[in-house]
Amino acid sequence: MIQNLFSMTGKICLVTGGSSGLGSYMAAGFLAAGAARVFITGRSEDKLSKKADELSALSEGQCIPISGDLSDLEGVQVLAERSRRGSHI
């Protein structure tokens, strides 16, 4: 019953700062709870790609990296456009 309370089955998620630390753990948790796709964001494309591959291998869901700097409006707009292309977040 508790597992159903936290089910993310079929959901699409977006996690900022997903290449390490708490963001990485949140992305892993969403995938473990059944999320279909989890987008992770961060500034380092290399770190994001490695983490996305690692997380995708551990679950049936897909982890998708989107690199960018969210400290300004332009970075947020780029993130919004890239995520729109791949899902209905």
Secondary structure, 3 states (H helix, E strand, C coil): CHHHHCCCCCCEEEEECCCCHHHHHHHHHHHHCCCCEEEEEECCHHHHHHHHHHHHHCCCCEEEEEECCCCCHHHHHHHHHHHHHHCCC
